[in-house]
Amino acid sequence: MPTKPDTAAVTGPPADRGSEPLISIRDLHVNFALRTNAVARLLGRSSGTVRAVDGVSLDLAQGEVLGIVGESGSGKSTLGRALLRLVSPSGGSIRYRGRELVGMHESQLRPMRRKLQMVFQDPHASLNPSMTVGHAISDALRIHRLYPGDRDRAVADALERVGLAPAERFVPKYPGELSGGQKQRAVIARAISLGPELLVADEPISMLDMSVRAKILGLLDELKRDLGLTYVYITHDLASARFFCDRIAIMYLGKVIEIGPTAEIFDNPRHPYTEALLKAVPDPDPCTRRPAARSIRAARRRSGPAGGRPATCG
């Protein structure tokens, strides 16, 4: 498994779910120009470029859950947005079922957007505060001209599928009347109401209470089984990625530095940055030895019994 971004492209083989990947990304770049002052912004002059996504190549099989993991500023959210053309790539290729998305005109892209949906990090900002939950979902269906004769029933079905039942109770509510977990469920309901194949979940649980996070992940897993969804799960939390993802790609400074099956990433990391992320995952049991962190083992060997496990661990 290659791990160095400055050599061959790190793509990682998709899970064996079919011959052709659902999504194929090759040498994707997203650059943002730096503007140092008001004059530079006015004249469009740039003093440099930020390479938010720098030569990423990935394949995503249908029905797979691919985790994109990295610290803040690593480019993982920009990658997810570029995948859906919410930001314009500076170069490279994104193919969905063999169709090239980079450079595609908006009039051609819009019909495909119902198949490529996103759940954003902040559920409070994802819903229009002046729209009821029912109106927000119905509006998405109206834009894509779905269920013109039975739109209310489609809205109710989407709400009940994500656990907001009875639907009649939540349809007339405004976002300000919902809890954080209920808002995120409403956002997910709006996304799945369009019948997507791919759902990009950009840190969907990071702004929720700890008691709600497991329920939302369980809901996403249930929707994957029931609707055959494919996920790109963006997170900085390796613990949730371990629970939810089939494969994990580690991003650092805009590059994918390591990719592989979840168990392999945890049990046999190849890149020092991956090891550093694993060391940052809190472990409630101080006696648990983390076999994936080779640097921890080396430190214990160097420090001897006094620097190793507590004596009570045996």
ZIHUKA-V798841 format. One record per residue. N is the residue number from 1. RES is the residue in three letters. SS is DSSP state (H for helix, E for strand, - for the rest). PHI is phi as a letter, one per 30 degrees, with the letter a starting at -180 (* if undefined). OMEGA is omega as a letter, one per 20 degrees, with the letter a starting at -180 (NA if undefined). Layout:
n:N res:RES ss:SS phi:PHI omega:OMEGA
n:N res:RES ss:SS phi:PHI omega:OMEGA
//
This chain:
n:1 res:MET ss:- phi:* omega:a
n:2 res:PRO ss:- phi:d omega:a
n:3 res:THR ss:- phi:b omega:a
n:4 res:LYS ss:- phi:c omega:a
n:5 res:PRO ss:- phi:d omega:a
n:6 res:ASP ss:- phi:c omega:r
n:7 res:THR ss:- phi:c omega:a
n:8 res:ALA ss:- phi:d omega:a
n:9 res:ALA ss:- phi:d omega:r
n:10 res:VAL ss:- phi:c omega:a
n:11 res:THR ss:- phi:c omega:a
n:12 res:GLY ss:- phi:i omega:a
n:13 res:PRO ss:- phi:d omega:r
n:14 res:PRO ss:- phi:d omega:r
n:15 res:ALA ss:- phi:e omega:a
n:16 res:ASP ss:- phi:d omega:a
n:17 res:ARG ss:- phi:b omega:a
n:18 res:GLY ss:- phi:l omega:a
n:19 res:SER ss:- phi:d omega:a
n:20 res:GLU ss:- phi:c omega:r
n:21 res:PRO ss:- phi:d omega:r
n:22 res:LEU ss:- phi:d omega:r
n:23 res:ILE ss:E phi:b omega:r
n:24 res:SER ss:E phi:b omega:a
n:25 res:ILE ss:E phi:c omega:r
n:26 res:ARG ss:E phi:b omega:r
n:27 res:ASP ss:E phi:h omega:a
n:28 res:LEU ss:E phi:d omega:r
n:29 res:HIS ss:E phi:b omega:r
n:30 res:VAL ss:E phi:b omega:a
n:31 res:ASN ss:E phi:c omega:r
n:32 res:PHE ss:E phi:b omega:r
n:33 res:ALA ss:E phi:d omega:r
n:34 res:LEU ss:- phi:d omega:r
n:35 res:ARG ss:- phi:c omega:a
n:36 res:THR ss:- phi:d omega:a
n:37 res:ASN ss:- phi:a omega:a
n:38 res:ALA ss:H phi:d omega:r
n:39 res:VAL ss:H phi:d omega:r
n:40 res:ALA ss:H phi:d omega:r
n:41 res:ARG ss:H phi:d omega:a
n:42 res:LEU ss:H phi:d omega:a
n:43 res:LEU ss:H phi:c omega:r
n:44 res:GLY ss:- phi:i omega:r
n:45 res:ARG ss:- phi:d omega:a
n:46 res:SER ss:- phi:c omega:r
n:47 res:SER ss:- phi:c omega:a
n:48 res:GLY ss:- phi:l omega:a
n:49 res:THR ss:E phi:b omega:r
n:50 res:VAL ss:E phi:c omega:r
n:51 res:ARG ss:E phi:c omega:a
n:52 res:ALA ss:E phi:d omega:r
n:53 res:VAL ss:E phi:b omega:a
n:54 res:ASP ss:E phi:b omega:r
n:55 res:GLY ss:E phi:i omega:a
n:56 res:VAL ss:E phi:d omega:r
n:57 res:SER ss:E phi:b omega:a
n:58 res:LEU ss:E phi:b omega:r
n:59 res:ASP ss:E phi:b omega:a
n:60 res:LEU ss:E phi:b omega:a
n:61 res:ALA ss:- phi:d omega:r
n:62 res:GLN ss:- phi:d omega:r
n:63 res:GLY ss:- phi:i omega:a
n:64 res:GLU ss:- phi:c omega:r
n:65 res:VAL ss:E phi:c omega:r
n:66 res:LEU ss:E phi:c omega:r
n:67 res:GLY ss:E phi:c omega:r
n:68 res:ILE ss:E phi:c omega:a
n:69 res:VAL ss:E phi:c omega:r
n:70 res:GLY ss:- phi:l omega:r
n:71 res:GLU ss:- phi:d omega:r
n:72 res:SER ss:- phi:e omega:a
n:73 res:GLY ss:- phi:i omega:a
n:74 res:SER ss:- phi:d omega:r
n:75 res:GLY ss:- phi:j omega:a
n:76 res:LYS ss:H phi:d omega:r
n:77 res:SER ss:H phi:d omega:r
n:78 res:THR ss:H phi:d omega:r
n:79 res:LEU ss:H phi:d omega:r
n:80 res:GLY ss:H phi:d omega:r
n:81 res:ARG ss:H phi:d omega:r
n:82 res:ALA ss:H phi:d omega:r
n:83 res:LEU ss:H phi:e omega:r
n:84 res:LEU ss:- phi:c omega:a
n:85 res:ARG ss:- phi:i omega:r
n:86 res:LEU ss:- phi:d omega:r
n:87 res:VAL ss:- phi:b omega:a
n:88 res:SER ss:- phi:d omega:r
n:89 res:PRO ss:- phi:d omega:r
n:90 res:SER ss:- phi:d omega:r
n:91 res:GLY ss:E phi:a omega:r
n:92 res:GLY ss:E phi:j omega:a
n:93 res:SER ss:E phi:b omega:r
n:94 res:ILE ss:E phi:b omega:a
n:95 res:ARG ss:E phi:c omega:r
n:96 res:TYR ss:E phi:c omega:a
n:97 res:ARG ss:- phi:h omega:r
n:98 res:GLY ss:- phi:i omega:a
n:99 res:ARG ss:E phi:c omega:a
n:100 res:GLU ss:E phi:d omega:a
n:101 res:LEU ss:- phi:c omega:a
n:102 res:VAL ss:- phi:d omega:a
n:103 res:GLY ss:- phi:i omega:r
n:104 res:MET ss:- phi:d omega:a
n:105 res:HIS ss:- phi:d omega:a
n:106 res:GLU ss:H phi:e omega:r
n:107 res:SER ss:H phi:d omega:r
n:108 res:GLN ss:H phi:d omega:a
n:109 res:LEU ss:H phi:d omega:a
n:110 res:ARG ss:H phi:e omega:r
n:111 res:PRO ss:H phi:d omega:a
n:112 res:MET ss:H phi:d omega:a
n:113 res:ARG ss:H phi:d omega:r
n:114 res:ARG ss:- phi:d omega:r
n:115 res:LYS ss:- phi:c omega:a
n:116 res:LEU ss:E phi:b omega:a
n:117 res:GLN ss:E phi:c omega:a
n:118 res:MET ss:E phi:b omega:r
n:119 res:VAL ss:E phi:c omega:a
n:120 res:PHE ss:- phi:d omega:a
n:121 res:GLN ss:- phi:d omega:a
n:122 res:ASP ss:- phi:c omega:a
n:123 res:PRO ss:H phi:d omega:a
n:124 res:HIS ss:H phi:d omega:a
n:125 res:ALA ss:H phi:d omega:a
n:126 res:SER ss:H phi:d omega:a
n:127 res:LEU ss:- phi:c omega:r
n:128 res:ASN ss:- phi:d omega:a
n:129 res:PRO ss:- phi:d omega:a
n:130 res:SER ss:- phi:c omega:r
n:131 res:MET ss:- phi:c omega:r
n:132 res:THR ss:E phi:d omega:r
n:133 res:VAL ss:H phi:e omega:r
n:134 res:GLY ss:H phi:d omega:r
n:135 res:HIS ss:H phi:d omega:a
n:136 res:ALA ss:H phi:d omega:r
n:137 res:ILE ss:H phi:d omega:a
n:138 res:SER ss:H phi:d omega:a
n:139 res:ASP ss:H phi:d omega:r
n:140 res:ALA ss:H phi:d omega:r
n:141 res:LEU ss:H phi:d omega:r
n:142 res:ARG ss:H phi:d omega:a
n:143 res:ILE ss:H phi:e omega:a
n:144 res:HIS ss:- phi:c omega:r
n:145 res:ARG ss:- phi:h omega:r
n:146 res:LEU ss:- phi:c omega:r
n:147 res:TYR ss:- phi:h omega:a
n:148 res:PRO ss:- phi:d omega:a
n:149 res:GLY ss:- phi:c omega:a
n:150 res:ASP ss:- phi:b omega:a
n:151 res:ARG ss:H phi:d omega:a
n:152 res:ASP ss:H phi:d omega:r
n:153 res:ARG ss:H phi:d omega:r
n:154 res:ALA ss:H phi:d omega:r
n:155 res:VAL ss:H phi:d omega:a
n:156 res:ALA ss:H phi:d omega:r
n:157 res:ASP ss:H phi:d omega:a
n:158 res:ALA ss:H phi:d omega:r
n:159 res:LEU ss:H phi:d omega:a
n:160 res:GLU ss:H phi:d omega:r
n:161 res:ARG ss:H phi:d omega:r
n:162 res:VAL ss:- phi:c omega:r
n:163 res:GLY ss:- phi:j omega:r
n:164 res:LEU ss:- phi:c omega:a
n:165 res:ALA ss:- phi:b omega:i
n:166 res:PRO ss:- phi:d omega:a
n:167 res:ALA ss:H phi:d omega:a
n:168 res:GLU ss:H phi:d omega:a
n:169 res:ARG ss:H phi:d omega:a
n:170 res:PHE ss:H phi:c omega:a
n:171 res:VAL ss:H phi:e omega:a
n:172 res:PRO ss:- phi:d omega:a
n:173 res:LYS ss:- phi:d omega:r
n:174 res:TYR ss:E phi:c omega:a
n:175 res:PRO ss:H phi:e omega:a
n:176 res:GLY ss:H phi:d omega:r
n:177 res:GLU ss:H phi:c omega:a
n:178 res:LEU ss:- phi:c omega:r
n:179 res:SER ss:- phi:d omega:r
n:180 res:GLY ss:H phi:e omega:r
n:181 res:GLY ss:H phi:d omega:r
n:182 res:GLN ss:H phi:d omega:r
n:183 res:LYS ss:H phi:d omega:a
n:184 res:GLN ss:H phi:d omega:r
n:185 res:ARG ss:H phi:d omega:r
n:186 res:ALA ss:H phi:d omega:r
n:187 res:VAL ss:H phi:d omega:r
n:188 res:ILE ss:H phi:d omega:r
n:189 res:ALA ss:H phi:d omega:r
n:190 res:ARG ss:H phi:d omega:a
n:191 res:ALA ss:H phi:d omega:a
n:192 res:ILE ss:H phi:d omega:r
n:193 res:SER ss:- phi:d omega:a
n:194 res:LEU ss:- phi:d omega:a
n:195 res:GLY ss:- phi:i omega:a
n:196 res:PRO ss:- phi:d omega:r
n:197 res:GLU ss:- phi:c omega:a
n:198 res:LEU ss:E phi:c omega:r
n:199 res:LEU ss:E phi:b omega:r
n:200 res:VAL ss:E phi:c omega:a
n:201 res:ALA ss:E phi:c omega:a
n:202 res:ASP ss:E phi:c omega:a
n:203 res:GLU ss:- phi:h omega:a
n:204 res:PRO ss:- phi:d omega:a
n:205 res:ILE ss:- phi:c omega:a
n:206 res:SER ss:- phi:d omega:a
n:207 res:MET ss:- phi:c omega:a
n:208 res:LEU ss:- phi:c omega:r
n:209 res:ASP ss:- phi:d omega:a
n:210 res:MET ss:H phi:e omega:a
n:211 res:SER ss:H phi:d omega:a
n:212 res:VAL ss:H phi:c omega:a
n:213 res:ARG ss:H phi:e omega:a
n:214 res:ALA ss:H phi:d omega:r
n:215 res:LYS ss:H phi:d omega:r
n:216 res:ILE ss:H phi:d omega:r
n:217 res:LEU ss:H phi:d omega:r
n:218 res:GLY ss:H phi:d omega:r
n:219 res:LEU ss:H phi:d omega:r
n:220 res:LEU ss:H phi:d omega:r
n:221 res:ASP ss:H phi:d omega:r
n:222 res:GLU ss:H phi:d omega:r
n:223 res:LEU ss:H phi:d omega:r
n:224 res:LYS ss:H phi:d omega:a
n:225 res:ARG ss:H phi:d omega:a
n:226 res:ASP ss:H phi:d omega:a
n:227 res:LEU ss:H phi:c omega:a
n:228 res:GLY ss:- phi:i omega:a
n:229 res:LEU ss:- phi:d omega:r
n:230 res:THR ss:E phi:c omega:a
n:231 res:TYR ss:E phi:b omega:q
n:232 res:VAL ss:E phi:c omega:a
n:233 res:TYR ss:E phi:c omega:a
n:234 res:ILE ss:E phi:c omega:a
n:235 res:THR ss:E phi:a omega:r
n:236 res:HIS ss:- phi:c omega:a
n:237 res:ASP ss:- phi:c omega:a
n:238 res:LEU ss:H phi:d omega:a
n:239 res:ALA ss:H phi:d omega:r
n:240 res:SER ss:H phi:d omega:r
n:241 res:ALA ss:H phi:d omega:r
n:242 res:ARG ss:H phi:d omega:a
n:243 res:PHE ss:H phi:d omega:a
n:244 res:PHE ss:H phi:c omega:a
n:245 res:CYS ss:- phi:c omega:r
n:246 res:ASP ss:- phi:d omega:r
n:247 res:ARG ss:E phi:b omega:r
n:248 res:ILE ss:E phi:b omega:r
n:249 res:ALA ss:E phi:c omega:a
n:250 res:ILE ss:E phi:c omega:r
n:251 res:MET ss:E phi:c omega:r
n:252 res:TYR ss:E phi:b omega:r
n:253 res:LEU ss:- phi:h omega:r
n:254 res:GLY ss:- phi:i omega:a
n:255 res:LYS ss:E phi:c omega:r
n:256 res:VAL ss:E phi:d omega:a
n:257 res:ILE ss:E phi:c omega:r
n:258 res:GLU ss:E phi:a omega:r
n:259 res:ILE ss:E phi:b omega:r
n:260 res:GLY ss:E phi:l omega:r
n:261 res:PRO ss:E phi:e omega:a
n:262 res:THR ss:H phi:e omega:a
n:263 res:ALA ss:H phi:d omega:a
n:264 res:GLU ss:H phi:d omega:r
n:265 res:ILE ss:H phi:d omega:a
n:266 res:PHE ss:H phi:d omega:a
n:267 res:ASP ss:H phi:d omega:a
n:268 res:ASN ss:- phi:b omega:r
n:269 res:PRO ss:- phi:d omega:a
n:270 res:ARG ss:- phi:c omega:a
n:271 res:HIS ss:- phi:c omega:a
n:272 res:PRO ss:H phi:e omega:r
n:273 res:TYR ss:H phi:d omega:r
n:274 res:THR ss:H phi:d omega:r
n:275 res:GLU ss:H phi:d omega:r
n:276 res:ALA ss:H phi:d omega:r
n:277 res:LEU ss:H phi:d omega:r
n:278 res:LEU ss:H phi:d omega:r
n:279 res:LYS ss:H phi:d omega:a
n:280 res:ALA ss:- phi:d omega:r
n:281 res:VAL ss:- phi:d omega:a
n:282 res:PRO ss:- phi:d omega:r
n:283 res:ASP ss:- phi:c omega:a
n:284 res:PRO ss:- phi:d omega:a
n:285 res:ASP ss:- phi:c omega:a
n:286 res:PRO ss:- phi:d omega:a
n:287 res:CYS ss:- phi:d omega:a
n:288 res:THR ss:- phi:d omega:r
n:289 res:ARG ss:- phi:c omega:a
n:290 res:ARG ss:- phi:c omega:a
n:291 res:PRO ss:- phi:d omega:a
n:292 res:ALA ss:- phi:d omega:a
n:293 res:ALA ss:- phi:d omega:a
n:294 res:ARG ss:H phi:d omega:a
n:295 res:SER ss:H phi:d omega:r
n:296 res:ILE ss:H phi:d omega:r
n:297 res:ARG ss:H phi:d omega:a
n:298 res:ALA ss:H phi:d omega:r
n:299 res:ALA ss:H phi:d omega:r
n:300 res:ARG ss:H phi:d omega:r
n:301 res:ARG ss:H phi:d omega:r
n:302 res:ARG ss:H phi:d omega:a
n:303 res:SER ss:H phi:d omega:r
n:304 res:GLY ss:- phi:i omega:a
n:305 res:PRO ss:H phi:e omega:a
n:306 res:ALA ss:H phi:d omega:a
n:307 res:GLY ss:H phi:c omega:a
n:308 res:GLY ss:- phi:c omega:a
n:309 res:ARG ss:- phi:d omega:r
n:310 res:PRO ss:- phi:d omega:a
n:311 res:ALA ss:H phi:d omega:a
n:312 res:THR ss:H phi:d omega:a
n:313 res:CYS ss:H phi:d omega:r
n:314 res:GLY ss:- phi:i omega:NA
//
